[in-house]
Structure formats: C-alpha cells, structure tokens
Amino acid sequence: MKEILDDIKRWQSDGQPVVIARVISVEGSGPRDPGAAMAVNRDGEVAGSVSGGCVEGAVVAEALEILQTGERKMVSFGYSDDEAFAVGLTCGGTINIFLEPLDW
C-alpha cells in the first residue's frame, strides 16, 4: 500500500475520484500476497499491482465501473493450471480482490 500513496495523494489534490483494489486472499499459489494493493483513478491511471499484470486489465474495468456506481465489490480470478499458463497467470490458483471507492 505504501508504494501507491504518492499517486493517491496527487490524485486527491487534483480532485480525482479513486478506487482501491486489495488482494484479500489467495487460494493455491498466487502472484501477489494478501494486502497487495492497486489504485485506479477515473482516467484509468493505475498505481500498484494486485497480480503482477495478469489480471490488472480486468481489475481496472471493475474499478471504473465502481467509480460510476459508488458500490464496493469482491471479485475473484482463478484458472486451472493449463488455463492459467495460457493467459499469463503462471502461478495458477485463485486471487480474491476487494474493490472500494476511496472516501476523501
């Protein structure tokens, strides 16, 4: 979370709404441990990572939707070992991510 604070502070000073995505749990092996965080602003700018790049695009899409609705959401991404390797999630497993709008 510390690695994204400078970006969050900058976006806050610019009046940008932001969604925070956090890895809540990992089942099996995962690219990032619980607590890994990513922030997304309304322009789709990203700070941090929740998966090392393999599902970030889908998380950004979820975050942009949350900026429209203001609702919190839990999402899960998981693949079989064969599917995981094909899409770049080479570790397999399932990651559970909680997204919420940041309330200034």
Residue pairs with C-beta under 8 A, 6 or more apart in sequence:
1 22
1 35
1 37
1 48
3 47
3 48
4 37
4 38
4 39
4 47
4 48
7 39
7 45
7 47
7 48
8 18
8 39
8 47
8 102
11 18
11 39
11 41
11 45
12 18
12 104
16 41
16 42
16 43
17 41
17 42
17 67
17 101
17 102
18 39
18 40
18 41
18 101
18 102
19 39
19 40
19 63
19 64
19 66
19 67
19 99
19 100
19 101
19 102
20 37
20 38
20 39
20 99
20 100
20 101
20 102
21 37
21 38
21 39
21 40
21 50
21 59
21 62
21 63
21 97
21 98
21 99
22 35
22 36
22 37
22 38
22 50
22 97
22 98
22 99
23 30
23 32
23 33
23 34
23 35
23 36
23 37
23 50
23 51
23 95
23 96
23 97
24 34
24 74
24 96
24 97
24 98
25 34
25 95
25 96
26 32
26 33
26 34
26 93
26 94
26 95
26 96
27 78
27 93
27 94
27 95
27 96
28 78
28 91
28 92
28 93
28 94
29 91
29 92
29 93
30 51
30 91
30 93
30 94
30 95
31 51
31 52
31 54
31 89
31 91
31 95
32 49
32 50
32 51
32 52
32 95
36 48
36 49
36 50
37 48
37 50
38 46
38 47
38 48
38 49
38 50
38 56
38 59
39 46
39 47
39 48
39 102
40 46
40 59
40 60
40 63
40 64
40 67
42 64
42 67
44 60
44 64
46 56
46 60
49 56
50 56
50 59
50 95
50 97
51 59
51 77
51 89
51 95
53 88
54 87
54 88
54 89
54 90
55 77
55 89
55 95
58 75
58 77
59 75
59 97
59 99
62 73
62 75
62 99
63 99
66 72
66 73
66 99
66 100
66 101
67 101
70 101
72 98
72 99
72 100
72 101
73 98
73 99
73 100
74 96
74 97
74 98
74 99
75 96
75 97
75 99
76 94
76 95
76 96
76 97
77 89
77 94
77 95
77 97
78 93
78 94
78 95
79 87
79 89
79 92
79 94
80 92
81 92
84 90
84 91
84 92
84 93
85 92
